[in-house]
Amino acid sequence: MPKIELELEQIHKYNHSMPIQIRFSDLDALNHVNNSYHSQYFDVGRINYFEAVMGSKVDWSKIMVVIVHIEIDFLSPILQGDNINVETKLISFGTKSMKMQQRLVDSQTGNVKSICQTILSGFDHLSNSSMVIPEEFKTIFFEFEKE
């Protein structure tokens, strides 16, 4: 089956955004959010994205994908007092994988602080092996992204 990608107008649109609470413990000595916390912010955004797509809390033991690759570009520091949103979208589906993109954005200035691309692979928890991602699963994501 060929790789399925979103239409061009969907590529630049993020249908999911949520605010991130910056905690004092996230900061380093220079009052920057430590780069390791960017990853945690992306995790929170991804979890909330899946819940928005599925329309309810997600039972992660039943989700058919696992993370196999994460790539983060750090563009500018996040400072104490910044108002940050994590935006999440689906980029594409293959037969056994899906690719997502996220970014941390200052909600007041629109400045992008970091960008994350994540590849998730179809995974069967019972057999502990790779699997084809069902079309029904893909359809739910595409319907959410077309909104």
C-alpha positions as CSV (number, residue, x, y, z in Angstrom):
1,M,0.0,0.0,0.0
2,P,1.4,3.5,-0.9
3,K,2.2,6.0,1.7
4,I,-0.8,8.3,2.5
5,E,-0.1,12.0,3.0
6,L,-2.3,14.8,3.9
7,E,-3.3,17.4,1.3
8,L,-1.1,20.4,1.0
9,E,-3.4,22.8,2.8
10,Q,-3.4,20.5,5.9
11,I,0.4,20.4,6.0
12,H,0.8,23.9,7.5
13,K,-2.3,23.7,9.8
14,Y,-2.2,22.5,13.4
15,N,-5.7,21.4,14.6
16,H,-4.5,20.7,18.1
17,S,-2.9,23.1,20.5
18,M,-2.7,23.2,24.3
19,P,-0.9,25.5,26.8
20,I,2.1,24.2,28.7
21,Q,2.7,25.1,32.4
22,I,6.3,25.9,32.9
23,R,7.4,24.8,36.4
24,F,10.3,26.3,38.4
25,S,11.9,22.8,38.3
26,D,12.0,23.0,34.5
27,L,14.4,25.9,34.5
28,D,18.2,25.8,34.5
29,A,20.6,28.3,36.1
30,L,20.1,30.8,33.3
31,N,16.2,30.7,33.7
32,H,15.9,28.8,30.4
33,V,13.7,25.7,30.2
34,N,16.2,22.8,30.1
35,N,16.2,21.1,26.6
36,S,15.2,17.8,28.2
37,Y,11.8,19.3,29.2
38,H,10.9,20.1,25.6
39,S,10.6,16.4,25.1
40,Q,8.2,16.1,28.1
41,Y,6.1,19.0,26.7
42,F,5.9,17.2,23.4
43,D,4.8,14.0,25.2
44,V,2.0,15.9,27.0
45,G,0.9,17.4,23.7
46,R,1.0,14.0,21.9
47,I,-1.1,12.4,24.7
48,N,-3.7,15.1,24.5
49,Y,-3.7,15.0,20.7
50,F,-4.5,11.3,20.8
51,E,-7.3,11.9,23.3
52,A,-8.7,14.6,21.1
53,V,-8.5,12.4,18.0
54,M,-10.1,9.4,19.9
55,G,-12.7,11.6,21.6
56,S,-11.9,10.1,25.1
57,K,-9.2,9.1,27.5
58,V,-6.8,6.6,25.8
59,D,-6.1,3.1,27.1
60,W,-2.4,3.1,26.1
61,S,-2.3,-0.7,26.4
62,K,-4.7,-0.9,23.5
63,I,-3.0,1.7,21.2
64,M,-1.5,0.1,18.2
65,V,1.5,2.3,17.8
66,V,4.8,2.9,19.7
67,I,7.4,5.6,19.3
68,V,10.4,4.5,17.3
69,H,12.1,7.8,16.4
70,I,12.1,11.4,17.8
71,E,14.0,14.3,16.4
72,I,14.0,17.8,18.0
73,D,15.3,21.1,16.7
74,F,15.9,23.7,19.4
75,L,15.4,27.1,17.8
76,S,15.3,29.6,20.7
77,P,15.2,29.3,24.5
78,I,12.0,29.1,26.5
79,L,12.2,31.5,29.5
80,Q,10.4,31.7,32.8
81,G,7.2,33.6,32.2
82,D,6.9,32.7,28.5
83,N,3.4,31.5,27.5
84,I,4.0,28.3,25.5
85,N,1.6,26.2,23.6
86,V,2.4,22.8,22.2
87,E,0.9,22.2,18.7
88,T,0.5,18.8,17.2
89,K,-0.4,17.4,13.9
90,L,-0.2,14.3,11.7
91,I,2.0,14.5,8.7
92,S,1.6,11.1,7.1
93,F,0.8,7.4,7.4
94,G,2.6,4.5,5.8
95,T,1.6,0.9,6.0
96,K,3.2,0.3,9.4
97,S,4.1,3.8,10.6
98,M,2.8,7.3,11.1
99,K,4.7,10.6,11.3
100,M,3.8,13.5,13.5
101,Q,5.1,17.0,13.9
102,Q,4.9,19.2,16.9
103,R,6.2,22.6,17.9
104,L,6.5,24.7,21.0
105,V,5.2,28.2,20.2
106,D,5.1,31.4,22.3
107,S,1.4,32.2,22.2
108,Q,2.0,35.9,22.6
109,T,4.7,36.4,19.9
110,G,4.1,33.4,17.6
111,N,7.9,32.6,17.9
112,V,8.5,28.9,17.4
113,K,10.9,27.7,20.2
114,S,11.4,24.1,19.0
115,I,10.1,21.6,16.5
116,C,9.7,17.8,17.0
117,Q,9.1,15.1,14.4
118,T,8.1,11.7,15.8
119,I,7.7,8.4,13.9
120,L,5.4,5.8,15.5
121,S,5.3,2.2,14.3
122,G,2.4,-0.1,14.3
123,F,2.8,-2.5,17.2
124,D,1.0,-5.6,18.4
125,H,1.3,-5.7,22.2
126,L,0.2,-9.4,22.4
127,S,2.8,-10.7,20.0
128,N,5.4,-8.0,20.8
129,S,6.0,-7.4,17.1
130,S,5.5,-4.9,14.3
131,M,2.1,-4.8,12.6
132,V,0.2,-3.0,9.8
133,I,-1.8,0.0,11.1
134,P,-5.5,-0.7,10.5
135,E,-7.3,1.5,8.1
136,E,-10.0,2.3,10.7
137,F,-7.2,3.8,13.0
138,K,-5.9,5.9,10.1
139,T,-9.4,7.1,9.2
140,I,-10.0,8.5,12.7
141,F,-6.8,10.6,12.4
142,F,-7.5,11.9,8.9
143,E,-11.0,12.9,9.9
144,F,-9.6,14.9,12.8
145,E,-7.0,16.6,10.6
146,K,-9.6,17.6,8.0
147,E,-11.5,19.7,10.5
